Amino acid sequence: MNISKRALRIPPSPIRKLVPYAIDAKKRGIEVYHLNIGQPDIATPQSFWNAVHSYPAKVLAYGNSQGIAEYREWLAKYYQGNGIDITPDEIIVTTGGSEAVMFAMLAVADSGDNIIVFEPFYTNYNGYAVMTDIELIPVQTKPETGYHLPPVEEIEAKINDRTRAIFICSPNNPTGTVLAREEIETVSRIAEKHNLFVIADEVYREFVYEGKHTSLFHIPSLIERGIIVDSISKRFSACGARIGCVITKNKEAFDAMLRMGQARLCPPTIEQYAAQAVLMQLDEKFFPEIIEEYRRRRDATYEELMKIPGVLCEKPAGAFYIMAKLPVDDVEKFAKFLLTDFQHDGKTVMVAPGPGFYATKGLGKSEIRIAYVLEEEKMRDAIKILAKAVDNFLTL
Amino acid sequence: MNISKRALRIPPSPIRKLVPYAIDAKKRGIEVYHLNIGQPDIATPQSFWNAVHSYPAKVLAYGNSQGIAEYREWLAKYYQGNGIDITPDEIIVTTGGSEAVMFAMLAVADSGDNIIVFEPFYTNYNGYAVMTDIELIPVQTKPETGYHLPPVEEIEAKINDRTRAIFICSPNNPTGTVLAREEIETVSRIAEKHNLFVIADEVYREFVYEGKHTSLFHIPSLIERGIIVDSISKRFSACGARIGCVITKNKEAFDAMLRMGQARLCPPTIEQYAAQAVLMQLDEKFFPEIIEEYRRRRDATYEELMKIPGVLCEKPAGAFYIMAKLPVDDVEKFAKFLLTDFQHDGKTVMVAPGPGFYATKGLGKSEIRIAYVLEEEKMRDAIKILAKAVDNFLTL
């Protein structure tokens, strides 16, 4: 009686194996700066909490499988405000961005089909790919070019007759890279030529510090072949709400994803109500203030990183991650060292090792992902500690 | 650019096509008794609402992928209280029972493998099976035998070399049937002989009106090969909370499902906290009062059904459904007729047609599922209206 082969292949969380070491370090009295996960410290909006605390129903009933109609109306207004021309009927509310990713993948690919992704990429795409028997074909992007897309030929070289879609994520997790409009237009041309869907993860839409965010739906040629996956987790610092959505104007894909939504009944009811309250009460200062806060954190983080001899990294334009190449040849070992054999003034840092974000074995061994989710001064302190750790590690 | 073949195959909700007719009927001023979905009218416990209304955090953060540790401790106590000997470390909290079903299926079966189910069965199993490319092989149960399991030979005849598990649901949706201990022991023997997992949907555990509920884990021989899927949706009338769990003592299956859990990050945070509050404050009268209420509804529903000439149905011992065979040869047509061409004193009823619960084409054409989720007097009135409708329909 064996479990399934795919179940065996589902990758563990890349940071999970470090967790016991972090717990141990804390037990020894060491303060651990958590730069390893994208869990913002920003308060969830008061409008969200007010809605939760005054949720009026007596029976917590199933909601609509597509998502609560009124919430979808507010969502559509939010997208319209971002130059994304969609209606409430083109939105399916999902249980987090995670479910949106799964629905989109299932809508376009059968078992054995493949989807092009740019590595390094958000690890959890891989979990869903394995569960649904879809192959993710990685196209490498590099620290030397700020993790921007490689030349067209390199992308097309990976496309084969089982390729069904190209998956992009901008602003990017784990690299922070924001794709230029021209890059997404290039993706569109490739997709058109090879008759592919394009799936875009845009959960960090607002987190752009230079230039402007280009959405999939800003590119007219992508409107019929595009699927956007989204989430309120980062936008409203509501990771535990598990509210996302998937958007498409492709009627067939929409209907299929709606049927998937019916199979799982509905996304959480209370949090849709609360997310709607946030959208209804959103004022103009909300995002600028948060973005300013993250920009300060990014600048401080980048500035301190640049002081470490041998570090390679372009200043990323978005999200709240920096992927940096360190002068160490095995970041897995280094990340463990940080927690088991190092401290400075009773403090250390926890980072996400690069290999977890690559599908190609052997890549990312000198890279780490840093989530700048702590206040500026803490980020500076954390990166200074990281600098000392690199120094120590190199003289081991 | 086509969507995937499996996406095309995902079945729509069996009652969905009736929804527009129900909306239309209401627009015409007709009152519709909703016997078509298992949405209880019972209030969600006050302890749940108190916890939601006073949820203390400022940041709605990701929870543990396995579920909040303290909630799992209370869950383990709840299971112990039901004679199910498990620890918090053998539980993964899921986003509803739906996700628990998906995790369990994925843990045991690869693409092309199959799982034995007893039809009629809860339609949504099928949605997940299609998404994950698992075949559900139906073994028929019949109204004439109260939808109890057929002889061993009929079950074994369906098992082949790609069969990985037997899936049972007791108390059953849609039939209300409660499997006898001996039936589950039979399943255990078959599973042992053919080296299969056994997955049990026990979300209606408390809803038993005659005899006692037998859990998978009450059968010692099933402990190593058993996976329980569960949910608070019906138990605490919290369908919109999306909190379930999956339980197994099989270490390999557990680890695989935990990695699936990591891929989707976490189940909703607030509702776990609220569900824990319910468990902490549960008093001894809670279930007996609810069960008594449902028993009255069931008895009233059954009594009124039996007055309809030609109706065939055994009094079901559990859940809150009755599957009844009507003297009509096309219940899809009848269910539509109820909403479009019939009313009595300005009222009509909405039911779930039988074929939606069968995988075998042609079965269930005379059966309907009735959810007795309304108060006794309303149920009586609804079934009386149904009786008139049957009479009318037969004389069309």
Interface residues (C-beta under 8 A of the other chain):
Chain A: M1 N2 I3 S4 K5 R6 A7 L8 I10 P11 P12 S13 R16 I37 Q39 P40 D41 I42 A43 T44 F48 W49 V52 H53 S54 Y55 A57 K58 V59 L60 A61 Y62 G63 S65 T95 G96 S98 E99 M102 L106 A107 V108 A109 D110 S111 G112 D113 N124 N126 G127 Y128 M131 T132 D133 R164 N195 L196 F197 R225 S237 A238 C239 G240 A241 R242 N250 E252 A253 A256 M257 R259 M260 Q262 A263 R264 L265 C266 P267 P268 T269 I270 E271
Chain B: M1 N2 I3 S4 K5 R6 A7 L8 I10 P11 P12 S13 R16 I37 Q39 P40 D41 I42 A43 T44 F48 W49 V52 H53 S54 Y55 A57 K58 V59 L60 A61 Y62 G63 S65 T95 G96 S98 E99 M102 L106 A107 V108 A109 D110 S111 G112 D113 N124 N126 G127 Y128 M131 T132 D133 R164 N195 L196 F197 R225 S237 A238 C239 G240 A241 R242 N250 E252 A253 A256 M257 R259 M260 Q262 A263 R264 L265 C266 P267 P268 T269 I270 E271
